[in-house]
């Protein structure tokens, strides 16, 4: 799996004014809803929030991997958001988060979901990629940093 297989250019949002975990998850669900017309935004947001209640998806180094499973989804979808200023996200290392790489997966494809998370974590482990993401000034630059 490659990032380009799950991330559409207009599913990136660069340097937003996110001030809370909930606000960033709302932005992610709004972006997703523009592509998933058969799934309402509240359902998408609920899926992300339910997963966060199980434990923070903040993996450290200013990165979070929010994710959720959706019943009526056909294929894995990614949304990437960066915040102008890092926000408290209860990350594993207690570091505020400024990079959010969200994925939405079909409810019946749990094994694919784990493989996708692994591939994303590997990509975000690259310091050059993170640097390009953090210095992106446009949504397009953010998308290109990942491809």
SULQUI-V667244 format. One record per pair of residues at least 24 apart in sequence whose C-alpha atoms are under 6 Angstrom apart, sorted by the first residue. I is the first residue (numbers start at 1). GAP is how many residues later the second one is. D is the distance in whole Angstrom. If there is no record, write none. Layout:
{{I & GAP & D} {I & GAP & D}}
//
This chain:
{{6 & 71 & 5} {6 & 72 & 5} {7 & 71 & 5} {9 & 134 & 6} {11 & 68 & 5} {12 & 67 & 6} {12 & 68 & 5} {12 & 69 & 6} {12 & 127 & 6} {13 & 68 & 5} {13 & 126 & 5} {14 & 67 & 6} {14 & 68 & 5} {14 & 124 & 6} {14 & 125 & 5} {15 & 67 & 5} {15 & 68 & 4} {15 & 69 & 4} {16 & 67 & 5} {16 & 68 & 6} {17 & 66 & 6} {17 & 67 & 6} {18 & 65 & 6} {21 & 68 & 6} {58 & 33 & 4} {59 & 32 & 6} {59 & 33 & 6} {60 & 31 & 6} {60 & 32 & 6} {60 & 33 & 5} {62 & 33 & 6} {62 & 34 & 6} {62 & 35 & 4} {62 & 36 & 5} {63 & 34 & 5} {63 & 36 & 5} {63 & 37 & 6} {64 & 36 & 5} {65 & 35 & 6} {65 & 36 & 5} {65 & 37 & 5} {66 & 36 & 5} {67 & 35 & 5} {67 & 36 & 5} {67 & 37 & 6} {68 & 36 & 5} {69 & 35 & 6} {69 & 36 & 5} {69 & 37 & 6} {69 & 38 & 5} {70 & 36 & 5} {70 & 37 & 5} {71 & 35 & 6} {71 & 36 & 5} {73 & 33 & 5} {74 & 32 & 6} {76 & 28 & 6} {76 & 29 & 5} {77 & 26 & 6} {77 & 27 & 5} {78 & 24 & 6} {78 & 25 & 4}}
//
